[in-house]
Amino acid sequence: MNTKTAYQDGTYLSNNPAWHEPDSPWKARQISRMLRRNNIALATMCEIGCGAGEILNRLVEEYPAVQFSGYEISPQAYEMCRKRERSNLHFFLRDLLEEKGSTFDVAAAIDVFEHVEDYFGFLRKFRTKGKYKIFHIPLDLSVQSVLRNSPILHSRQSVGHIHYFTKDTALATLTDLKYEIVDFFYTNGSLELPNRGWKANLFRLPRKFLFLIHNDIAVRLLGGSSLMVLAK
């Protein structure tokens, strides 16, 4: 599952029938948190790889005056998200990166570029799509994930991650590609989202304890976090 084909022929849907919709309200809250803490005023916002569209659907409730646009290359995901359309929320079965002249106040890529073969090329093109860019980046690399190996293989086989990051390599990638990092913070899905499985629950208390002591060390050792980044 390392090309666009998996997202267009139904392979990804068969492995992820909900297209991560249950996590969408939580992800929308993380985006709102980033926008609020940086006092970002916006009239337009887009999301590339919007999946089932539920993240934007939740953001509409908080930002009713904003025009939202979701772009998706999967016909199956598009059929899911288009049912959520309303006057200020529209979805397109197109590749945002190929849209001439499409720019927004905020462009979001939420758990996206770790799936893309040429993620450097993706990020170069995406940089032009918004004044501000918001990324949510899974941090698959940690001491425990490398030692156990199975978490990384699961990310590859089940959810299609073909690139793996730590906080520092994720930020360095964006910086190398001329993004200006404005703000970032960890998001803790392993602690905050329910029904992550017994293995995640096993690590819940150690992660919580270590995170209170030193968040960087906790993430490097035990993983279970992603990185929310605001960039220009």
N, CA and C of each residue as an Amber inpcrd file, in Angstrom:
protein
   696
   0.8410000  -1.1940000   0.0000000   0.0000000   0.0000000   0.0000000
   0.8720000   1.2370000   0.0000000   1.6950000   1.3710000  -1.0410000
   2.6500000   2.4630000  -1.0710000   2.4790000   3.3890000  -2.2610000
   1.3140000   3.3570000  -2.9070000   1.0470000   4.2640000  -4.0150000
  -0.3670000   4.7950000  -3.8800000  -0.6990000   5.7680000  -4.7600000
  -2.0490000   6.3260000  -4.7820000  -3.1080000   5.2580000  -5.0110000
  -2.7320000   4.1890000  -5.7120000  -3.7050000   3.1830000  -6.1240000
  -4.5090000   2.6390000  -4.9550000  -3.8560000   2.4020000  -3.8290000
  -4.5420000   1.8240000  -2.6700000  -5.6670000   2.7100000  -2.1670000
  -5.5220000   4.0120000  -2.3600000  -6.5430000   4.9450000  -1.8950000
  -7.6410000   5.1450000  -2.9280000  -7.4110000   4.6720000  -4.1440000
  -8.3850000   4.8660000  -5.2060000  -9.1350000   3.5960000  -5.5750000
  -8.5450000   2.4240000  -5.3040000  -9.1920000   1.1780000  -5.7350000
  -9.9550000   0.4650000  -4.6280000 -10.0450000   1.0660000  -3.4410000
 -10.7950000   0.4690000  -2.3430000  -9.9680000  -0.3230000  -1.3550000
  -8.6550000  -0.4900000  -1.6230000  -7.8090000  -1.2650000  -0.7130000
  -7.7470000  -0.6190000   0.6670000  -7.5340000   0.6900000   0.6970000
  -7.4370000   1.3680000   1.9860000  -8.7570000   1.2940000   2.7460000
  -9.8710000   1.4490000   2.0310000 -11.1820000   1.3690000   2.6710000
 -11.4180000   0.0020000   3.2810000 -10.9840000  -1.0630000   2.6030000
 -11.1870000  -2.4040000   3.1370000 -10.4180000  -2.6160000   4.4390000
  -9.2580000  -1.9700000   4.5690000  -8.4760000  -2.0660000   5.7970000
  -8.9470000  -1.1050000   6.8740000  -9.5920000  -0.0150000   6.4550000
 -10.0210000   1.0350000   7.3920000 -11.4270000   1.4930000   7.0090000
 -12.4390000   0.6610000   7.2660000 -13.7920000   0.9480000   6.7740000
 -14.4050000   2.2290000   7.3230000 -13.9880000   2.6730000   8.5010000
 -14.5090000   3.9340000   9.0500000 -13.6890000   5.1340000   8.5980000
 -12.5690000   4.8830000   7.9180000 -11.6510000   5.9160000   7.4390000
 -11.2820000   6.8630000   8.5910000 -11.0850000   6.3160000   9.7780000
 -10.6250000   7.0470000  10.9710000 -11.6140000   8.1040000  11.4470000
 -12.8570000   7.9790000  11.0390000 -13.8730000   8.9500000  11.4500000
 -14.0110000   9.0700000  12.9750000 -13.9310000   7.9710000  13.7470000
 -14.0840000   8.1160000  15.2090000 -13.0520000   9.0370000  15.8580000
 -11.8740000   9.1650000  15.2500000 -10.8370000  10.0420000  15.8100000
 -11.0080000  11.5030000  15.3960000 -11.9160000  11.7650000  14.4720000
 -12.0130000  13.1000000  13.8800000 -12.4090000  14.2010000  14.8600000
 -13.3630000  13.9830000  15.7680000 -13.6800000  15.0600000  16.7190000
 -12.4680000  15.4630000  17.5600000 -11.6850000  14.4890000  17.9740000
 -10.4760000  14.7680000  18.7570000  -9.4680000  15.5550000  17.9170000
  -9.2740000  15.1710000  16.6620000  -8.3380000  15.8860000  15.7920000
  -8.8170000  17.3110000  15.5330000 -10.1170000  17.4850000  15.3570000
 -10.6600000  18.8350000  15.1590000 -10.3790000  19.7070000  16.3770000
 -10.4650000  19.1410000  17.5660000 -10.1620000  19.9140000  18.7750000
  -8.6990000  20.3340000  18.8110000  -7.8100000  19.4700000  18.3390000
  -6.3870000  19.8280000  18.3180000  -6.1310000  20.9740000  17.3380000
  -6.8050000  20.9550000  16.2000000  -6.6690000  22.0440000  15.2300000
  -7.1850000  23.3430000  15.8260000  -8.3530000  23.2950000  16.4730000
  -8.9110000  24.4880000  17.1080000  -7.9730000  25.0280000  18.1740000
  -7.3840000  24.1320000  18.9230000  -6.4300000  24.5510000  19.9570000
  -5.2670000  25.3190000  19.3350000  -4.7420000  24.8190000  18.2250000
  -3.6330000  25.4910000  17.5640000  -4.0490000  26.8530000  17.0260000
  -5.2130000  26.9320000  16.4130000  -5.6840000  28.2040000  15.8710000
  -5.9070000  29.2270000  16.9760000  -6.5130000  28.7890000  18.0780000
  -6.8080000  29.7140000  19.1790000  -5.5390000  30.2210000  19.8470000
  -4.5870000  29.3300000  20.1110000  -3.4200000  29.7690000  20.8640000
  -2.4860000  30.6630000  20.0560000  -2.7070000  30.7040000  18.7300000
  -1.9230000  31.6000000  17.8850000  -2.7620000  32.7400000  17.2960000
  -4.0110000  32.8480000  17.7590000  -4.8970000  33.9440000  17.3340000
  -4.9680000  34.0620000  15.8140000  -5.1550000  32.9170000  15.1600000
  -5.2190000  32.8980000  13.6990000  -6.6230000  33.3060000  13.2420000
  -6.6960000  34.4050000  12.5290000  -7.9570000  34.8370000  11.9280000
  -8.0340000  34.2430000  10.5310000  -9.1630000  33.6330000  10.2010000
  -9.2800000  32.9850000   8.8980000 -10.6760000  33.1340000   8.3450000
 -10.7270000  33.2160000   7.0250000 -12.0030000  33.2280000   6.3120000
 -12.1670000  31.9740000   5.4650000 -11.0170000  31.3430000   5.0920000
 -11.0630000  30.1330000   4.2840000 -10.0810000  29.1150000   4.8350000
 -10.4570000  27.8480000   4.7300000  -9.5720000  26.7650000   5.1810000
  -9.8280000  25.5410000   4.3180000  -8.7610000  24.8230000   3.9930000
  -8.9120000  23.5750000   3.2510000  -8.1940000  22.4510000   3.9850000
  -8.5880000  21.2360000   3.6540000  -7.8870000  20.0480000   4.1460000
  -7.6030000  19.1440000   2.9620000  -6.3500000  18.7610000   2.7970000
  -5.9770000  17.8160000   1.7540000  -6.0110000  16.4180000   2.3430000
  -6.5570000  15.4560000   1.5900000  -6.7180000  14.1060000   2.1270000
  -7.7240000  14.0910000   3.2610000  -8.8890000  14.6660000   3.0180000
  -9.8700000  14.8880000   4.0920000 -10.6090000  13.6380000   4.5080000
 -10.4420000  12.5210000   3.8060000 -11.0650000  11.2660000   4.2150000
 -12.5740000  11.3570000   4.2640000 -13.1510000  10.9540000   5.3890000
 -14.6080000  10.9560000   5.5390000 -15.1710000  12.3450000   5.7620000
 -14.3130000  13.3410000   5.9480000 -14.7670000  14.7240000   6.0480000
 -15.2310000  15.1660000   7.4130000 -15.0760000  14.3030000   8.4060000
 -15.6420000  14.6270000   9.7120000 -14.8310000  15.6780000  10.4660000
 -13.5290000  15.8020000  10.1940000 -12.7580000  16.8590000  10.8490000
 -13.3040000  18.2230000  10.4520000 -13.4700000  18.4550000   9.1600000
 -14.0150000  19.7260000   8.7090000 -15.4500000  19.9040000   9.1780000
 -16.2120000  18.8410000   9.2020000 -17.5930000  18.9040000   9.6630000
 -17.6710000  19.3990000  11.1010000 -16.7190000  18.9970000  11.9260000
 -16.6850000  19.4630000  13.3140000 -16.2030000  20.9130000  13.3920000
 -15.2420000  21.2760000  12.5690000 -14.7190000  22.6460000  12.6070000
 -15.7670000  23.6610000  12.1590000 -16.6600000  23.2550000  11.2630000
 -17.7340000  24.1460000  10.8200000 -18.5730000  24.6130000  11.9990000
 -18.7960000  23.7280000  12.9660000 -19.6140000  24.0860000  14.1200000
 -18.9570000  25.1850000  14.9440000 -17.6450000  25.1770000  15.0200000
 -16.9200000  26.1680000  15.8180000 -16.6360000  27.4440000  15.0430000
 -16.5280000  27.3190000  13.7170000 -16.1910000  28.4760000  12.8790000
 -17.2460000  28.6270000  11.7760000 -18.4730000  29.0130000  12.1220000
 -19.5580000  29.0410000  11.1300000 -19.3870000  30.0850000  10.0310000
 -18.5260000  31.0790000  10.2480000 -18.3210000  32.1150000   9.2300000
 -17.2200000  31.7640000   8.2410000 -16.5180000  30.6660000   8.4640000
 -15.3950000  30.2610000   7.6100000 -15.8870000  29.3630000   6.4790000
 -15.3350000  29.5460000   5.3050000 -15.6100000  28.6610000   4.1770000
 -14.5820000  27.5250000   4.1770000 -15.0630000  26.2840000   4.2710000
 -14.2010000  25.1110000   4.3450000 -14.2790000  24.3120000   3.0420000
 -13.1160000  23.7900000   2.6300000 -13.0430000  22.9550000   1.4260000
 -12.2220000  21.7120000   1.7390000 -12.7490000  20.5520000   1.3740000
 -12.0240000  19.3040000   1.5670000 -11.6820000  18.6800000   0.2260000
 -10.4350000  18.2100000   0.0880000  -9.9690000  17.5830000  -1.1490000
  -9.5780000  16.1470000  -0.8660000 -10.0070000  15.2460000  -1.7330000
  -9.7790000  13.8160000  -1.5220000  -9.6060000  13.1350000  -2.8790000
  -8.6290000  12.2150000  -2.9810000  -8.4130000  11.5000000  -4.2480000
  -9.0950000  10.1420000  -4.2630000  -9.6140000   9.7010000  -3.1220000
 -10.2760000   8.3970000  -3.0570000 -11.7650000   8.5370000  -3.3610000
 -12.2780000   7.8580000  -4.3900000 -13.7170000   7.9100000  -4.6570000
 -14.5400000   7.3840000  -3.4890000 -14.0280000   6.3730000  -2.7950000
 -14.7660000   5.8050000  -1.6770000 -14.8850000   6.8110000  -0.5250000
 -13.7750000   7.4840000  -0.1970000 -13.8260000   8.4980000   0.8560000
 -14.6930000   9.6800000   0.4310000 -14.6140000  10.0510000  -0.8380000
 -15.4180000  11.1640000  -1.3230000 -16.9070000  10.8810000  -1.1630000
 -17.3180000   9.6540000  -1.4210000 -18.7280000   9.3020000  -1.2340000
 -19.1450000   9.4480000   0.2210000 -18.2150000   9.2580000   1.1470000
 -18.5110000   9.4370000   2.5660000 -18.5870000  10.9180000   2.9220000
 -17.6310000  11.7040000   2.4500000 -17.5670000  13.0940000   2.9040000
 -18.5920000  13.9920000   2.2210000 -18.9460000  13.7120000   0.9750000
 -19.8510000  14.6050000   0.2540000 -21.2330000  14.6870000   0.9040000
 -21.5850000  13.6770000   1.7190000 -22.8650000  13.6940000   2.4300000
 -22.8930000  14.7390000   3.5380000 -21.7150000  15.2760000   3.8780000
 -21.6320000  16.2670000   4.9480000 -21.6300000  17.6990000   4.4160000
 -21.7700000  17.8590000   3.1120000 -21.7160000  19.2030000   2.5420000
 -22.8330000  20.0910000   3.0720000 -22.5080000  21.3690000   3.1950000
 -23.4780000  22.4000000   3.5490000 -23.0170000  23.7060000   2.9180000
 -23.6550000  24.8020000   3.2720000 -23.3850000  26.0540000   2.5560000
 -21.9390000  26.5070000   2.6690000 -21.2780000  26.2240000   3.7820000
 -19.8830000  26.6640000   3.9390000 -18.9200000  25.4870000   4.0750000
 -19.3310000  24.3340000   3.5580000 -18.4740000  23.1460000   3.5790000
 -18.6620000  22.3820000   2.2740000 -17.6010000  22.3240000   1.4790000
 -17.6730000  21.6650000   0.1790000 -16.5050000  20.7000000   0.0110000
 -16.7660000  19.6150000  -0.7020000 -15.7550000  18.5800000  -0.9170000
 -15.5350000  18.3770000  -2.4120000 -14.2850000  18.0050000  -2.7460000
 -13.9030000  17.8690000  -4.1450000 -13.1050000  16.5800000  -4.3340000
 -13.4800000  15.8210000  -5.3470000 -12.7450000  14.6050000  -5.7060000
 -11.6200000  15.0100000  -6.6490000 -10.6540000  15.6980000  -6.0920000
  -9.5330000  16.2180000  -6.8830000  -8.2980000  16.2970000  -5.9960000
  -7.1460000  16.3820000  -6.6440000  -5.8810000  16.5700000  -5.9540000
  -5.6410000  18.0640000  -5.7960000  -5.6670000  18.5420000  -4.5670000
  -5.4700000  19.9670000  -4.3010000  -4.1700000  20.4750000  -4.9230000
  -3.1380000  19.6540000  -4.9300000  -1.8310000  20.0980000  -5.4190000
  -1.8330000  20.3980000  -6.9120000  -2.8250000  19.8670000  -7.6220000
  -2.9270000  20.1050000  -9.0580000  -3.8960000  21.2350000  -9.3900000
  -4.4980000  21.8440000  -8.3690000  -5.4550000  22.9250000  -8.5850000
  -4.7110000  24.2450000  -8.7720000  -4.8750000  24.8560000  -9.9130000
  -4.1910000  26.1100000 -10.2140000  -4.8600000  27.2710000  -9.4700000
  -4.0690000  28.0400000  -8.7500000  -4.5760000  29.2450000  -8.1100000
  -5.3910000  29.0310000  -6.8580000  -5.5030000  27.8020000  -6.3760000
  -6.2760000  27.5310000  -5.1560000  -5.4060000  27.7820000  -3.9340000
  -5.7240000  28.8460000  -3.2000000  -4.9990000  29.1590000  -1.9760000
  -5.9980000  29.5220000  -0.8860000  -5.6030000  29.2960000   0.3670000
  -6.4970000  29.4740000   1.5020000  -5.7520000  30.1630000   2.6360000
  -6.5140000  30.6860000   3.5780000  -5.8760000  31.2680000   4.7560000
  -5.1350000  30.1950000   5.5450000  -5.7610000  29.0260000   5.6700000
  -5.1460000  27.8950000   6.3620000  -5.3280000  26.6460000   5.5050000
  -4.2460000  25.9270000   5.2850000  -4.2960000  24.6340000   4.5780000
  -3.8270000  23.5590000   5.5510000  -4.6290000  22.5120000   5.7060000
  -4.3350000  21.4660000   6.6860000  -4.0170000  20.1440000   6.0020000
  -3.0150000  19.4650000   6.5210000  -2.6680000  18.0990000   6.0980000
  -2.5940000  17.2730000   7.3790000  -3.6620000  16.5720000   7.6710000
  -3.8070000  15.8760000   8.9480000  -3.5440000  14.3860000   8.7350000
  -2.3760000  13.9250000   9.2100000  -1.9740000  12.5260000   9.0320000
  -1.9480000  12.1620000   7.5460000  -1.1990000  12.9200000   6.7760000
  -1.2010000  12.7290000   5.3270000   0.1690000  12.3750000   4.7620000
   1.1890000  13.2210000   4.9700000   2.3880000  13.0540000   4.1320000
   3.2230000  11.8360000   4.4840000   2.9550000  11.1830000   5.6200000
   3.6320000   9.9070000   5.9010000   3.1430000   8.7950000   4.9770000
   2.0450000   9.0530000   4.2510000   1.4980000   8.0930000   3.2890000
   2.0270000   8.2930000   1.8690000   2.6840000   9.4060000   1.6130000
   2.9920000   9.8320000   0.2450000   4.3970000   9.3930000  -0.1530000
   4.5130000   8.7180000  -1.2850000   5.8260000   8.2350000  -1.7310000
   6.8390000   9.3710000  -1.8140000   6.5220000  10.4070000  -2.5790000
   7.4170000  11.5570000  -2.7260000   6.9300000  12.6550000  -1.7810000
   7.2020000  12.4860000  -0.5080000   6.6530000  13.4580000   0.4350000
   7.3870000  14.7890000   0.3740000   8.6220000  14.8140000  -0.1020000
   9.3000000  16.0910000  -0.3130000   8.6040000  16.8850000  -1.4180000
   8.2750000  16.2150000  -2.5320000   7.5540000  16.8840000  -3.6070000
   6.1850000  17.3550000  -3.1540000   5.5040000  16.5120000  -2.3750000
   4.1930000  16.8790000  -1.8220000   4.3070000  18.1600000  -1.0070000
   5.2810000  18.2110000  -0.1050000   5.4060000  19.3570000   0.8000000
   5.8190000  20.6260000   0.0570000   6.6230000  20.5040000  -0.9710000
   6.9920000  21.6810000  -1.7630000   5.7520000  22.3070000  -2.4130000
   4.8960000  21.4810000  -2.9790000   3.6800000  21.9920000  -3.6180000
   2.6790000  22.4980000  -2.5850000   2.5770000  21.7900000  -1.4730000
   1.5780000  22.1450000  -0.4620000   1.8840000  23.5060000   0.1680000
   3.1460000  23.8770000   0.1960000   3.5540000  25.1360000   0.8270000
   2.8540000  26.3410000   0.2000000   2.4620000  26.2270000  -1.0690000
   1.8390000  27.3410000  -1.7840000   0.3330000  27.4230000  -1.5560000
  -0.2390000  26.4770000  -0.8310000  -1.6940000  26.3660000  -0.7580000
  -2.3370000  27.1390000   0.3900000  -1.5300000  27.7370000   1.2400000
  -2.1120000  28.5060000   2.3250000  -1.1190000  29.4670000   2.9340000
  -1.6450000  30.5520000   3.4830000  -0.7820000  31.4570000   4.2400000
  -0.1990000  30.7240000   5.4400000  -1.0770000  30.0050000   6.1410000
  -0.6510000  29.1430000   7.2360000  -0.9200000  27.6960000   6.8510000
  -0.0630000  26.8160000   7.3250000  -0.2470000  25.3860000   7.1330000
  -0.3100000  24.6950000   8.4950000  -1.2420000  23.7650000   8.6350000
  -1.3380000  22.9610000   9.8500000  -1.0970000  21.5030000   9.4800000
  -0.1680000  20.8790000  10.1980000   0.1430000  19.4680000  10.0030000
  -0.1300000  18.6940000  11.2910000  -0.6260000  17.4910000  11.1300000
  -0.6590000  16.5270000  12.2290000   0.1470000  15.3270000  11.7500000
   1.2500000  15.0460000  12.4740000   2.2350000  14.0790000  11.9980000
   2.4100000  12.9680000  13.0230000   2.0630000  11.7350000  12.7010000
   2.3140000  10.6240000  13.6220000   3.8030000  10.4550000  13.8860000
   4.1490000  10.2370000  15.1310000   5.5470000  10.0020000  15.5050000
   5.7190000   8.5110000  15.7720000   5.9060000   7.7620000  14.6900000
   5.9490000   6.3010000  14.7860000   7.2400000   5.7750000  15.3970000
   8.3120000   6.5760000  15.3440000   9.6050000   6.0940000  15.8200000
   9.7970000   6.4050000  17.3070000  10.0130000   5.3620000  18.0790000
  10.3410000   5.4850000  19.4930000  11.1790000   4.2700000  19.8730000
  11.7530000   4.3120000  21.0470000  12.5580000   3.1770000  21.4960000
  11.7210000   1.9080000  21.5200000  10.5370000   1.9770000  22.0940000
   9.7340000   0.7600000  22.2110000   9.2280000   0.2690000  20.8640000
   8.9210000   1.1880000  19.9250000   8.4190000   0.7430000  18.6190000
   9.5250000   0.0810000  17.8030000  10.7580000   0.5830000  17.9420000
  11.8820000  -0.0320000  17.2290000  12.2350000  -1.3840000  17.8380000
  12.2230000  -1.4700000  19.1620000  12.5410000  -2.7310000  19.8230000
  11.5020000  -3.8010000  19.5110000  10.2300000  -3.4170000  19.5390000
   9.1600000  -4.3880000  19.3100000   8.9550000  -4.6570000  17.8210000
   9.1920000  -3.6560000  17.0000000   9.0860000  -3.7540000  15.5410000
   7.6440000  -3.8370000  15.0540000   6.7910000  -4.5700000  15.7530000
   5.4190000  -4.7820000  15.2880000   4.6100000  -3.4940000  15.1630000
   4.7860000  -2.4770000  16.0390000   4.0050000  -1.2500000  15.8420000
   4.2880000  -0.5690000  14.5080000   5.5540000  -0.5850000  14.0830000
   5.9040000   0.0490000  12.8150000   5.3270000  -0.7510000  11.6470000
   5.4200000  -2.0740000  11.7320000   4.8520000  -2.9050000  10.6720000
   3.3430000  -2.7520000  10.6020000   2.7020000  -2.6210000  11.7650000
   1.2490000  -2.4040000  11.7840000   0.9040000  -1.0830000  11.1120000
   1.6650000  -0.0310000  11.4210000   1.4110000   1.2620000  10.7930000
   1.5550000   1.1790000   9.2770000   2.4900000   0.3650000   8.8410000
   2.7200000   0.2190000   7.4030000   1.6080000  -0.5940000   6.7330000
   1.2750000  -1.7120000   7.3280000   0.3620000  -2.6510000   6.6760000
  -1.1000000  -2.2430000   6.8170000  -1.4880000  -1.6960000   7.9620000
  -2.9000000  -1.4160000   8.2150000  -3.3070000   0.0000000   7.8440000
  -2.4680000   0.9850000   8.1610000  -2.8680000   2.3680000   7.9140000
  -1.9960000   3.0700000   6.8820000  -1.0680000   2.3490000   6.2600000
  -0.3830000   2.8680000   5.0910000   0.7280000   3.8660000   5.3390000
   1.3250000   3.8530000   6.5420000   2.4700000   4.7380000   6.7730000
   3.7040000   4.1370000   6.1030000   4.3270000   4.9070000   5.2220000
   5.5450000   4.4240000   4.5630000   6.7610000   5.2880000   4.9010000
   6.5470000   6.3230000   5.7190000   7.6420000   7.1310000   6.2480000
   7.4080000   7.2930000   7.7500000   8.4880000   7.3610000   8.5260000
   8.3770000   7.3240000   9.9820000   9.2110000   8.4480000  10.5670000
   8.6440000   9.1240000  11.5740000   9.2520000  10.3430000  12.0740000
   9.3720000  10.3550000  13.5910000  10.3510000  11.1380000  14.0590000
  10.3920000  11.6370000  15.4230000  10.0240000  13.1200000  15.3530000
   9.8610000  13.7450000  16.5040000   9.5720000  15.1810000  16.5090000
  10.6460000  15.9450000  15.7450000  11.8980000  15.6270000  16.0210000
  12.9910000  16.3990000  15.4360000  13.1110000  16.1840000  13.9350000
  12.9210000  14.9570000  13.4610000  13.0270000  14.7380000  12.0090000
  11.8280000  15.3430000  11.2820000  10.6530000  15.3450000  11.9060000
   9.4820000  15.9700000  11.2850000   9.6930000  17.4720000  11.1330000
  10.1550000  18.1280000  12.1900000  10.3850000  19.5710000  12.1300000
  11.5350000  19.9040000  11.1760000  12.5780000  19.0670000  11.1790000
  13.7080000  19.3050000  10.2760000  13.2750000  19.1820000   8.8210000
  12.3960000  18.2340000   8.5230000  11.8900000  18.0810000   7.1590000
  11.1830000  19.3430000   6.7010000  10.2940000  19.8800000   7.5440000
   9.5710000  21.0940000   7.1750000  10.5250000  22.2760000   7.0240000
  11.4830000  22.3880000   7.9240000  12.4480000  23.4810000   7.8490000
  13.2950000  23.3770000   6.5830000  13.7310000  22.1640000   6.2440000
  14.5300000  21.9590000   5.0330000  13.7820000  22.4080000   3.7840000
  12.4510000  22.2980000   3.8260000  11.6360000  22.6470000   2.6650000
  11.0880000  24.0690000   2.7540000  11.7510000  24.9020000   3.5730000
  11.5010000  26.3440000   3.6320000  10.1970000  26.7180000   4.3260000
   9.6480000  25.8250000   5.1530000   8.5450000  26.2130000   6.0060000
   9.0960000  26.9580000   7.2200000   8.3650000  27.9640000   7.6580000
   8.7000000  28.6620000   8.8910000   7.8350000  28.0890000  10.0100000
   8.4420000  27.4420000  10.9730000   7.6890000  26.8440000  12.0740000
   7.2220000  27.9510000  13.0110000   5.9170000  28.0420000  13.2110000
   5.3370000  29.0520000  14.0960000   5.0940000  28.4790000  15.4870000
   4.5780000  27.2530000  15.5430000   4.2210000  26.6480000  16.8260000
   4.0910000  25.1450000  16.6220000   4.2530000  24.3980000  17.7080000
   3.9960000  22.9540000  17.6550000   3.7330000  22.4480000  19.0660000
   3.0150000  21.3440000  19.1190000   2.8090000  20.6590000  20.3960000
   2.4960000  19.1900000  20.1320000   2.7320000  18.3760000  21.1540000
   2.3860000  16.9620000  21.0660000   0.8780000  16.7930000  21.2280000
   0.3190000  15.8290000  20.5240000  -1.0320000  15.3500000  20.7940000
  -0.9130000  13.9050000  21.2580000  -1.7210000  13.5360000  22.2340000
  -1.5380000  12.2520000  22.9080000  -2.7410000  11.3270000  22.6990000
  -2.8500000  10.8340000  21.4760000  -3.9530000   9.9370000  21.1750000
  -3.9450000   8.6850000  22.0230000  -2.7740000   8.1900000  22.3680000
  -2.6920000   6.9610000  23.1680000  -3.2440000   7.1670000  24.5680000
  -3.2600000   8.4080000  25.0430000  -3.7990000   8.7040000  26.3700000
  -5.2400000   9.2120000  26.3250000  -5.5910000   9.8860000  25.2410000
  -6.8660000  10.5980000  25.2050000  -7.9620000   9.9020000  24.4070000
  -7.5750000   9.0270000  23.4860000  -8.5780000   8.3530000  22.6640000
  -8.9130000   6.9850000  23.2510000 -10.1820000   6.6080000  23.2700000
 -10.5690000   5.3020000  23.8240000 -10.3390000   4.1690000  22.8300000
 -10.4280000   2.9670000  23.3260000 -10.4270000   1.7580000  22.4900000
  -9.2050000   1.6580000  21.5850000  -8.0280000   1.8770000  22.1640000
  -6.8020000   1.7710000  21.3940000  -6.2100000   0.3640000  21.4490000
  -6.8420000  -0.5400000  22.1730000  -6.3420000  -1.9100000  22.2600000
  -5.5930000  -2.1480000  23.5610000  -5.4440000  -3.4240000  23.9090000
  -4.8600000  -3.7540000  25.2110000  -3.3830000  -3.3660000  25.3130000
  -2.6640000  -3.4160000  24.2070000  -1.2510000  -3.0350000  24.2520000
  -1.0940000  -1.5420000  24.5330000  -1.9360000  -0.7400000  23.9030000
  -1.8980000   0.6960000  24.1840000  -2.2800000   0.9750000  25.6280000
  -3.2660000   0.2450000  26.1100000  -3.6800000   0.4270000  27.5080000
  -2.5660000   0.0330000  28.4690000  -1.7820000  -0.9640000  28.1000000
  -0.6720000  -1.4000000  28.9360000   0.3490000  -0.2820000  29.1170000
   0.5500000   0.5140000  28.0760000   1.5320000   1.5940000  28.1310000
   0.9390000   2.9070000  28.6460000  -0.3650000   2.9410000  28.8910000
  -1.0310000   4.2010000  29.2330000  -0.4500000   4.8520000  30.4880000
  -0.3580000   4.0970000  31.5790000   0.1480000   4.6700000  32.8290000
   1.6200000   5.0760000  32.7380000   2.5150000   4.2190000  32.2170000
   3.9050000   4.6680000  32.0620000   4.0380000   5.9090000  31.1880000
   3.2620000   5.9820000  30.1050000   3.3190000   7.1660000  29.2510000
   2.8550000   8.4070000  29.9990000   1.7660000   8.2830000  30.7160000
   1.2350000   9.4250000  31.4590000   2.2310000   9.9020000  32.5080000
   2.8310000   8.9680000  33.2260000   3.7960000   9.3060000  34.2660000
   5.0270000   9.9950000  33.6740000   5.5940000   9.3950000  32.6210000
   6.7860000   9.9790000  32.0100000   6.4960000  11.3240000  31.3720000
   5.3080000  11.4740000  30.8140000   4.9680000  12.7270000  30.1510000
   4.9220000  13.8740000  31.1570000   4.5000000  13.5830000  32.3770000
   4.4820000  14.6120000  33.4180000   5.8910000  15.0360000  33.8070000
   6.8380000  14.1130000  33.6930000   8.2210000  14.4120000  34.0690000
   8.9530000  15.1440000  32.9580000   8.8770000  14.5820000  31.7380000
   9.5790000  15.1910000  30.5890000   8.9140000  14.6730000  29.3170000
   8.1800000  15.5470000  28.6310000   7.3820000  15.0520000  27.5030000
   8.2360000  14.5250000  26.3550000   9.3670000  15.1770000  26.0510000
  10.2120000  14.6880000  24.9620000  10.7360000  13.2780000  25.2440000
  11.1950000  13.0490000  26.4690000  11.7180000  11.7260000  26.8200000
  10.6060000  10.6850000  26.7620000   9.4240000  11.0520000  27.2380000
   8.2920000  10.1180000  27.2120000   7.9760000   9.6730000  25.7880000
   7.9660000  10.6310000  24.8640000   7.6290000  10.3110000  23.4800000
   8.7450000   9.5170000  22.8110000   9.9910000   9.8870000  23.0870000
  11.1080000   9.1470000  22.4900000  11.1770000   7.7090000  22.9780000
  10.8620000   7.4910000  24.2450000  10.9510000   6.1460000  24.8010000
   9.7400000   5.2890000  24.4590000   8.5340000   5.8310000  24.7010000
   7.3270000   5.0060000  24.6430000   6.4060000   5.3340000  23.4800000
   6.6380000   6.4370000  22.7900000   5.7960000   6.7550000  21.6380000
   4.3620000   7.0550000  22.0430000   3.4540000   6.8210000  21.1040000
   2.0280000   7.0220000  21.3630000   1.5450000   8.4380000  21.1240000
   2.4050000   9.3050000  20.5980000   2.0310000  10.7060000  20.3630000
   2.1970000  11.0700000  18.8970000   1.5580000  12.1770000  18.5350000
   1.7440000  12.7970000  17.2230000   2.1620000  14.2370000  17.4650000
   2.4670000  14.9260000  16.3730000   2.9150000  16.3020000  16.4710000
   1.9790000  17.1890000  15.6660000   1.4240000  18.2060000  16.3160000
   0.6390000  19.2200000  15.6360000   1.5400000  20.4150000  15.3820000
   1.6130000  20.8530000  14.1220000   2.5430000  21.9140000  13.7310000
   1.7800000  23.0000000  12.9840000   2.0640000  24.2490000  13.3570000
   1.5960000  25.4050000  12.5940000   2.8100000  26.0200000  11.9140000
   2.7070000  26.2390000  10.6010000   3.8430000  26.7680000   9.8310000
   3.3570000  27.7900000   8.8260000   4.3010000  28.5800000   8.3510000
   4.0390000  29.5080000   7.2550000   4.8060000  29.0400000   6.0220000
